[in-house]
Amino acid sequence: MNIFFLSNQRKVFSVIILGLIAIASFLYTQYVLNSILDHERAGVELWAKAIEYTNRDLYPETQRSLHGLILELEANSELSESEKSAYRKTLEIAMSDLSNAGLDFIANELIINNRFSVPSVATDEDGNILIFKDIDEDDANTKTVESFRAINNPIEIPVLRANGSYSTNYVFYGQSAVAQSLKYFPYIQFGLLALFFGLIYINISNLRRTEQSNLWVGMAKEAAHQLGTPLSSMFGWIELMKTSTIDPESIKSLHELEEDVKRLQNVAERFNKIGSGPELSFQRVEPILNYCIDYIERRLPRFSKNVTIRRNIEHDLKAQLNSDLFTWAIENLMKNAIDAIDSNDKDAFIDIRCIKENDHIIVEIEDSGKGIEKKFFNEVFNPGFSTKKRGWGLGLSLTRRIVEDYHKGKITILKSSPGIGSTFRISLPIKKAT
């Protein structure tokens, strides 16, 4: 059972939304980029047309005839200088009209020089560079031409030779700064969206964890408060029964009952301490582990399981501990181990080991139970996660909080295999008493 399944669904939904936004942004940017590239090619084609226009003569036969008339006019001695000047001016106006100087100005000044800012190179059919635009002179070379060829197909310019045949010049062009920037825009936008969603996710997760923590703390303190009055009454009834009973067996049972009530009182005090900073003291680990093992061993019969508890604990190992909370953590792990063991297993065991490893104290609890699948190694410590039909899934979550938040240690699943068993490891830093 996982009571936070809906929260995981919301995470998946958020990731899907992020992916859809990224895809839509990428497609739209590609559309805009393709439109810009089409306009840039149209501009380069216009530039090529302007180059073609400025490199050809209009009405060449007529212009040659007019030029011949001017030469004949100069050679004619029958005309006065004033007459020659008038005729010459008329012929030059005619030649100017044929060449259309206004169109030359438009081609050279408005189109060739100022139409667009796309890096371009014009070459002849042998690859010799004729003219270039929007690139440095040092970059006007064959390498640049080849790089432009890889980006865009060249534009052909037909050129009329003096002998009347045609040759072909080529215009090679790249991409403007705007087009190059747009190529990387979707990735930048996706990164910003991912960062934005990541920050939102972190804030929401922190808020949710805080709310959950406050909820568990409130429930724990309320449970401790509600248990206080009946526990006090139970102690009173036990004392009353002691004074009115002389049977040895009954007195022994009353002592056991009193121990259980004291233990229940300790549990209530543990709940009451949740959410507040615990007091730690430098003390031996062995007595706490032995106390937990002894308590569980005395109550094994009620679990209806034949379990052997083995201990291998080094003496005189000390750490900064809160004995009540650390006892709670160890008991949770041992009870989980017992729950994981099949009642039909005749060779069932639980091993508790405590050793020193470098500057840490290591406590390992190994069982021969059902084991845990590797994919659940991290989830088992989440609040609400449980593989049992009954239970809130809070035991291991509280255990991790006790070990990591209160004792600044680390708890992990050292190893586990389905059908073989599990080993939980607690690592506690060794700190000398001050």
C-alpha positions in Angstrom: 0.0 0.0 0.0 1.3 3.4 -0.9 -0.9 6.3 0.3 1.1 8.8 -1.8 0.3 7.1 -5.1 -1.7 10.1 -6.2 1.3 12.4 -5.5 3.4 10.2 -7.9 0.6 10.6 -10.5 0.9 14.3 -10.2 4.6 14.1 -10.7 4.2 12.1 -13.9 1.5 14.5 -15.1 3.9 17.5 -14.6 6.6 15.8 -16.5 4.2 15.1 -19.4 3.1 18.7 -19.4 6.8 19.8 -19.5 7.4 17.5 -22.4 4.4 18.8 -24.4 5.5 22.4 -23.8 9.0 21.6 -24.9 7.8 19.8 -28.1 5.3 22.6 -29.0 8.1 25.2 -28.4 10.5 23.2 -30.6 8.0 22.8 -33.4 7.0 26.5 -33.4 10.6 27.6 -33.3 11.4 25.4 -36.2 8.5 26.9 -38.1 9.8 30.4 -37.4 13.3 29.4 -38.3 12.3 27.9 -41.6 10.3 31.0 -42.5 13.4 33.2 -41.7 15.6 30.9 -43.8 13.2 31.1 -46.7 13.2 34.9 -46.5 17.0 34.9 -46.3 17.3 32.7 -49.4 14.9 35.1 -51.2 17.2 38.0 -50.2 20.3 36.2 -51.4 18.5 35.3 -54.7 17.7 39.0 -55.1 21.3 39.9 -54.4 22.4 37.4 -57.1 19.9 38.9 -59.5 21.3 42.3 -58.8 24.9 41.1 -59.4 23.7 39.5 -62.7 22.0 42.7 -63.7 25.0 45.0 -63.0 27.3 42.7 -65.0 25.5 42.7 -68.3 24.8 45.4 -71.0 21.3 46.3 -72.0 20.6 46.6 -75.8 24.3 46.0 -76.7 23.7 46.4 -80.5 21.9 49.7 -80.1 24.6 51.0 -77.7 27.3 50.1 -80.2 25.5 51.9 -83.0 25.1 55.0 -80.9 28.8 54.9 -79.9 29.7 54.6 -83.6 27.6 57.7 -84.4 29.5 59.6 -81.7 32.8 58.7 -83.3 31.5 59.7 -86.8 30.3 62.9 -85.3 33.7 63.7 -83.9 35.3 63.0 -87.3 32.9 65.2 -89.2 34.6 68.5 -90.1 31.6 70.0 -91.7 29.8 70.6 -88.4 30.7 73.4 -86.0 31.7 72.7 -82.5 28.4 74.0 -81.1 26.5 71.6 -83.4 28.8 68.7 -82.5 28.2 69.5 -78.8 24.5 69.5 -79.2 24.4 66.2 -81.2 26.9 64.6 -78.8 24.7 65.5 -75.8 21.6 64.0 -77.4 23.4 60.8 -78.2 24.8 60.5 -74.7 21.3 61.0 -73.3 20.1 58.2 -75.5 22.9 55.9 -74.3 22.1 56.8 -70.7 18.5 56.0 -71.1 19.5 52.6 -72.6 21.7 51.8 -69.6 19.1 53.0 -67.1 21.4 54.5 -64.4 18.5 54.6 -62.0 18.2 50.9 -62.0 22.0 50.6 -61.6 21.7 52.7 -58.4 18.9 50.6 -57.1 20.8 47.4 -57.8 24.1 48.6 -56.3 23.0 50.8 -53.4 19.6 49.4 -52.2 20.0 45.7 -53.0 23.6 44.8 -53.1 24.8 47.0 -50.2 21.8 47.3 -47.8 19.3 44.6 -48.5 20.1 42.0 -45.8 22.8 40.7 -43.5 23.4 37.1 -44.6 27.1 36.1 -45.0 27.5 35.4 -48.7 30.3 34.7 -51.3 30.0 34.9 -55.1 32.5 32.8 -57.2 33.0 32.0 -60.8 32.6 28.5 -62.2 36.3 27.8 -61.3 35.8 28.6 -57.6 37.5 32.0 -57.7 36.0 34.4 -55.3 34.5 37.5 -57.0 32.7 39.3 -54.3 31.6 38.7 -50.7 29.3 40.2 -48.1 29.0 40.3 -44.3 32.1 38.2 -43.7 35.6 39.3 -42.9 38.1 39.6 -45.7 40.3 36.9 -43.9 37.4 34.5 -44.0 36.7 35.0 -47.7 38.4 31.7 -48.7 37.6 28.2 -50.0 37.0 26.8 -46.5 34.2 29.3 -46.0 32.7 28.5 -49.4 32.7 24.8 -48.5 31.0 25.4 -45.1 28.3 27.5 -46.9 27.8 24.7 -49.4 27.2 22.3 -46.6 24.5 24.6 -45.1 22.6 25.7 -48.2 22.4 24.9 -51.9 24.2 27.6 -54.0 22.4 30.0 -56.3 23.4 30.1 -60.0 24.1 33.3 -61.8 24.2 33.1 -65.7 26.9 35.4 -67.2 27.1 36.4 -70.8 30.7 36.3 -72.1 32.2 38.7 -74.7 32.1 35.9 -77.4 28.4 35.5 -76.9 28.6 32.2 -74.8 27.3 31.8 -71.3 29.2 30.8 -68.1 27.8 30.3 -64.6 28.8 32.0 -61.4 27.6 30.9 -58.0 26.5 32.5 -54.8 27.2 30.6 -51.6 25.6 31.8 -48.3 25.3 30.8 -44.7 22.8 31.9 -42.0 22.3 35.2 -40.3 23.0 35.7 -36.6 19.2 35.6 -35.9 18.8 32.3 -37.6 21.8 30.8 -35.8 20.4 32.0 -32.4 17.0 30.5 -33.1 18.6 27.1 -33.7 19.5 26.9 -30.0 16.5 28.7 -28.6 14.3 25.5 -28.0 17.1 23.9 -26.0 17.6 27.0 -23.9 13.9 27.3 -23.4 13.6 23.7 -22.5 16.4 24.1 -20.0 14.7 27.1 -18.4 11.4 25.3 -18.3 13.1 22.3 -16.7 14.7 24.5 -14.1 11.4 26.3 -13.4 9.5 23.0 -13.0 12.4 21.6 -10.9 12.3 24.6 -8.5 8.5 24.3 -8.3 8.8 20.5 -7.7 11.4 21.0 -5.0 9.3 23.7 -3.2 6.1 21.6 -3.4 7.9 18.5 -2.2 9.5 20.4 0.7 6.1 21.8 1.6 4.5 18.4 1.4 7.2 16.8 3.5 6.8 19.6 6.1 3.0 19.1 6.1 3.4 15.3 6.5 6.0 15.8 9.2 3.8 18.2 11.1 0.9 15.8 10.7 2.8 12.8 12.1 4.2 15.0 15.0 0.7 16.2 15.9 -0.7 12.6 15.8 2.2 11.3 17.9 1.9 14.0 20.5 -1.9 13.6 20.7 -1.5 9.8 21.0 1.0 10.3 23.9 -1.4 12.7 25.6 -4.3 10.3 25.3 -2.3 7.4 26.7 -1.1 9.3 29.7 -4.3 9.0 31.8 -5.1 5.3 31.3 -1.4 4.4 31.9 -1.5 6.1 35.3 -4.7 4.3 36.2 -3.1 0.9 35.1 -0.1 1.5 37.4 -2.5 2.2 40.2 -4.5 -1.0 39.6 -1.3 -3.0 39.4 -0.1 -1.7 42.8 -3.5 -2.5 44.2 -3.4 -6.0 42.9 0.1 -6.6 44.3 -1.1 -5.7 47.8 -4.1 -8.1 47.6 -2.3 -11.1 46.0 0.1 -13.5 47.7 0.2 -16.2 45.0 3.8 -16.4 43.6 2.6 -17.1 40.0 0.2 -14.2 40.2 2.9 -11.9 41.5 5.2 -12.9 38.7 2.5 -12.2 36.2 1.9 -8.9 37.8 5.6 -8.0 37.4 5.5 -8.9 33.8 2.3 -6.9 33.3 4.0 -4.0 35.1 7.0 -4.2 32.7 4.7 -4.1 29.8 2.9 -1.1 31.1 6.2 0.6 31.7 7.2 -0.2 28.2 3.9 1.3 27.0 4.7 4.4 29.0 8.1 4.5 27.3 6.3 4.3 23.9 4.1 7.2 24.9 7.1 9.2 25.9 8.8 8.4 22.5 5.7 9.7 20.7 5.8 12.8 22.8 9.5 13.4 21.9 8.8 13.3 18.1 9.3 16.8 16.6 11.5 18.1 19.4 15.3 17.9 19.6 16.3 14.8 21.6 18.9 14.8 24.3 21.9 12.7 23.3 24.5 11.3 25.7 27.8 9.5 25.0 27.0 5.9 26.1 27.6 2.2 25.4 25.6 0.6 22.5 25.7 -2.9 23.9 23.3 -2.6 26.8 20.7 -1.0 24.5 21.0 -3.8 21.9 20.8 -6.5 24.6 17.8 -4.9 26.2 16.0 -4.9 22.8 17.0 -8.5 22.1 15.9 -9.7 25.5 12.6 -8.0 25.3 11.9 -9.5 21.8 13.1 -13.0 22.9 10.6 -13.1 25.8 7.7 -12.3 23.5 8.6 -14.6 20.6 6.0 -17.2 21.6 3.2 -14.8 20.8 4.4 -14.4 17.3 4.0 -18.2 16.8 7.3 -18.4 15.0 10.4 -20.5 15.7 13.1 -17.9 15.4 16.6 -18.0 16.7 18.1 -14.6 17.6 21.9 -14.5 17.5 24.0 -11.7 18.7 27.6 -10.7 18.0 28.2 -7.4 19.8 31.5 -5.8 20.5 31.9 -4.5 24.1 32.6 -0.9 25.1 31.5 0.7 21.8 30.1 4.1 22.5 28.2 6.8 20.5 26.1 9.8 21.1 22.6 8.3 21.6 19.2 8.9 22.9 18.5 5.5 24.5 14.7 5.7 24.2 14.7 6.6 20.5 17.5 4.3 19.5 15.7 1.4 21.3 12.6 2.3 19.3 14.6 2.1 16.0 16.1 -1.3 16.8 12.8 -2.7 17.9 11.2 -1.6 14.7 13.9 -3.3 12.7 13.6 -6.5 14.7 9.8 -6.6 14.5 10.0 -6.1 10.8 12.4 -9.0 10.6 10.0 -11.2 12.6 7.1 -10.2 10.4 9.1 -11.1 7.3 9.9 -14.6 8.5 7.5 -17.4 7.4 5.9 -19.2 10.4 6.7 -22.6 8.7 10.5 -21.8 8.5 12.1 -24.1 11.0 15.6 -22.6 10.5 14.6 -19.0 10.8 17.1 -16.6 12.4 17.8 -13.0 13.2 21.4 -11.9 13.5 22.3 -8.7 15.3 25.9 -7.5 14.9 27.7 -4.5 16.2 31.2 -3.6 15.3 33.5 -0.6 14.9 34.5 0.4 11.3 36.9 3.3 11.0 35.2 6.2 12.8 31.7 4.7 12.8 29.8 2.1 14.8 28.0 -0.3 12.5 24.8 -2.2 13.6 23.6 -4.8 11.3 20.3 -6.7 11.6 20.0 -9.7 9.3 17.0 -12.0 8.9 16.0 -15.1 6.9 12.7 -13.6 5.9 11.0 -13.0 2.6 13.5 -10.4 1.4 12.9 -7.1 -0.5 13.1 -6.5 -4.3 15.9 -4.2 -5.3 13.5 -1.7 -6.9 11.9 -1.1 -3.4 15.2 -0.4 -1.6 14.6 3.3 -1.4 10.8 3.2 -1.2 10.6 1.1 2.0 11.7 4.2 4.0 9.0 6.4 2.6 6.0 7.1 4.8 3.0 5.1 3.8 4.9 2.3 2.0 4.2 -1.2 3.2 4.2 -4.7 1.7 1.9 -5.9 4.5 -1.8 -6.1 4.3 -2.1 -4.3 7.7 -0.1 -1.4 8.8 0.5 2.3 8.1 4.0 1.9 6.7 5.5 4.3 9.2 7.9 2.0 11.1 10.9 2.2 8.7 10.2 5.9 8.1 10.4 6.7 11.8 13.5 4.5 12.1 15.2 6.5 9.4 14.2 9.7 11.0 15.6 8.6 14.4 18.9 7.4 12.9 19.5 10.1 10.3 17.8 13.2 11.7 18.3 12.8 15.4 21.6 10.7 15.5 23.1 12.0 12.3 23.7 8.5 11.2 22.8 6.5 8.1 20.5 3.5 7.6 20.5 1.5 4.4 19.5 -1.9 3.1 22.9 -3.6 2.9 21.6 -6.6 0.9 18.3 -8.3 0.3 17.0 -11.0 -2.0 13.4 -12.3 -2.3 13.1 -15.7 -0.6 16.5 -15.4 1.1 16.4 -12.5 3.6 17.5 -8.9 4.2 20.2 -7.1 6.1 19.7 -3.5 7.4 22.8 -1.5 8.3 22.9 1.4 10.7 26.1 3.6 10.7 26.6 5.9 13.6 29.4 8.5 13.9 31.7 8.1 16.9 31.9 11.3 18.9 33.9 11.7 22.0 32.2 13.0 25.1 33.1 16.6 25.9 
